Amino acid sequence: MTTTIDPQFLDETIRILQDYIRIDTTNPPGNETKAAVYLGDILKKEGFDPLIEESAPGRANLIATLKGKGTAKPIVLLNHMDVVPAEAEKWTVPPFSGEIRDGYVYGRGTIDMKGMGVLELMALIYLKRKGIVPNQDLIFLAVADEETGGVMGAKWVLDHHPELLDIQGVINEGGGGVIHEGKRWYEVSTSQKVICQTQFTVTGEGGHASVPKKDSAVTTLIEALNRLKNYTFPYKLIPTVKEYFHRVAPLQKEAWQPIFADMEGAIARGDPILEEIMEDPGYRSMTHDTAAITVLKAGEKVNVVPTEAKARVDCRLVPGTSPEAFLDELRRIVDLPNVNIQATFTGVDNPPSSHDSPLFHAIERAVEQHDPGCVVTPHLVPGATDSRYFRAAGIDCYDFIPFRMTMEEHMLIHGIDERISIENMKFGVEMMIDILLNLQG
Ligand SMILES: [Zn+2]
């Protein structure tokens, strides 16, 4: 059975989203407690018993459970209540108005990720109203602080509620339906790159710029960065990504199809078409460690040779690469004795989640119900979500927002005029309900 919600339930869903958007949870500072109280009141009215706990004043997290029979391990429906700042003057409508225009709800967080939070909320309410007792506890977990790293949110909650790691899986933001160049497919992010931010520091002799020496801190740094820029990182094809290319192969132009279908073979024989494919930064990031030079600092005055030059390089590693080994690789690439390379921040490594689990198959089936014949694929994403805290503990996490959006709509995340169509909210609630129902078979 494929779920269709009635117009009244959709109206309720949209109203809740609008009111939720109107609660300004810009992080920093967050102020998620107001949002948690709002969601908590809705849940209480429906007969849930939500627990709201603050990690710091104003920084609440909320846990609410639809009790199951206990014949399967719980599933966590994860979402974050905080949003990134919005430059109100650039928006068509005030970013915290929740205004509806041309079939879209506008507002900061409509996609990232209050919209998804509402899908999870409404799916649980739907099941509860129908009197469905699921096989497993379904745990709605709304957290603070995702946008600045999750220390006061997901990480804090897991430190204080280790029972939330005794579960079978997590559904969270990220991934979803992609509409592009007349084609449509669904990406379930089962893995993410690991952040490794670094600093390059060079010290040298200073002096007057009228009598420069051949080498200085600045020229050495330039040389180091040039070696990095010209270096080609080797391919690293993890099973998730191999499967991704295989599943999306039929969507590619003909010449690319055999390469996508057997990426491992193509890499092994160094197929020349790979170069063309890897011009796409998305494909490149899925198959390589990357290093982006982002910050340069040296000197204050034009006539003074500075004694220090610094660069910051943001690196994203394929899961399974240790930051220590990667730093050694950077030092080998640069190969200059007076360039000091250190990590300034490294993320948690997170083993990719299985694409052969009941929850992954429940998502696949729900897509087949609502968008028959579409490709569903596991995916490695370059960005980070709170899923990494669960994955680090070995829990399968599926970052999947059941919206179908064009590339332009995807670009609205963290952008101007972020908005989600009412049609997508309907589609999303129905698919979320069916993901949960598919787990009851
Ligand atoms: Zn988000």
Boltz pocket constraint, residues with backbone or C-beta under 6 A from the ligand:
constraints:
  - pocket:
      binder: B
      contacts: [[A, 80], [A, 112], [A, 113], [A, 146], [A, 173]]
      max_distance: 6.0
